[in-house]
Every structure is written in C-alpha cells, then in structure tokens.
Amino acid sequence: MTPLKLVVLIILFYIGYRLLTGIAKNKGDNKQSAEKSASQAAEKLVEDPVCHTLVPQGQALRLQHEDEIYYFCSEECCNRFIREKGEKK
C-alpha cells in the first residue's frame, strides 16, 4: 500500500468518524429539547373562577375551599373569591 493511499484512507476514516459522532450528538440534543418542550406543553391550564383567566397549574395560586381546590391568577382574585363566598353564606 502506497503512503498516498494510506493518507487517503486515514482521511476518509476521520471524516466518517466525525460524521457518526456528530449525528449521535445531534440525536441526543434533539431528544432532550423534545422532552423539555413536551413537559412544558403538558402542563395543565386551569381557569381562575373570578376573572376566567387560564393559568398554568404550576404558577397558579391554590385555595382549598369546601373539599374543592380552586386556582387563581393573582392574589387579588383569590381575595375577591374569598369575600364573595363569605357573603353568600
């Protein structure tokens, strides 16, 4: 085998190696970003009973009232709900 053929083979193996490792790296990055976006999209939206705003459940304020859990977009809506429920009783 001539030295020129050996150099060409080494270069071809190097290019093949770089292509394979690059593809494997991209697959891992795509999988992580897909899992992250899926978890964000999967977060349930809940409706504020006062102003009817949709809020991600993880960010909403929670209040348990008469064995039921209510979710609120803000403290003002939560306080208004408590005032209104108190007046109805």
MORAJO-V846869 format. One record per residue. N is the residue number from 1. SS is DSSP state (alpha for helix, beta for strand, coil for the rest). D_FIRST is the distance of its C-alpha to the first C-alpha in Angstrom with 1 decimal. Layout:
N_SS_D_FIRST, N_SS_D_FIRST
//
This chain:
1_coil_0.0, 2_coil_3.8, 3_alpha_6.6, 4_alpha_8.3, 5_alpha_6.5, 6_alpha_6.8, 7_alpha_10.3, 8_alpha_11.2, 9_alpha_10.6, 10_alpha_12.7, 11_alpha_15.2, 12_alpha_15.6, 13_alpha_16.2, 14_alpha_18.6, 15_alpha_20.5, 16_alpha_20.8, 17_alpha_22.1, 18_alpha_24.6, 19_alpha_25.8, 20_alpha_26.5, 21_alpha_28.3, 22_alpha_30.3, 23_alpha_31.5, 24_alpha_32.5, 25_alpha_34.4, 26_alpha_36.2, 27_alpha_37.3, 28_alpha_38.9, 29_alpha_40.6, 30_alpha_41.9, 31_alpha_43.3, 32_alpha_45.1, 33_alpha_46.6, 34_alpha_47.7, 35_alpha_49.4, 36_alpha_51.2, 37_alpha_52.5, 38_alpha_53.5, 39_alpha_55.5, 40_alpha_57.2, 41_alpha_58.1, 42_alpha_59.3, 43_coil_62.0, 44_coil_65.3, 45_beta_67.7, 46_beta_71.4, 47_beta_74.5, 48_coil_77.0, 49_coil_80.4, 50_coil_82.2, 51_coil_80.3, 52_coil_77.9, 53_coil_74.8, 54_beta_71.5, 55_beta_69.9, 56_beta_66.7, 57_coil_68.1, 58_coil_66.3, 59_coil_68.0, 60_coil_71.4, 61_beta_74.4, 62_beta_75.7, 63_beta_79.3, 64_beta_80.6, 65_beta_84.0, 66_coil_85.9, 67_coil_82.9, 68_beta_80.8, 69_beta_78.0, 70_beta_78.2, 71_beta_75.5, 72_beta_76.4, 73_coil_74.6, 74_coil_76.8, 75_alpha_79.4, 76_alpha_82.0, 77_alpha_81.5, 78_alpha_81.6, 79_alpha_84.9, 80_alpha_86.4, 81_alpha_85.5, 82_alpha_87.3, 83_alpha_90.3, 84_alpha_90.6, 85_alpha_90.2, 86_alpha_92.9, 87_alpha_95.3, 88_alpha_95.0, 89_coil_96.0
//
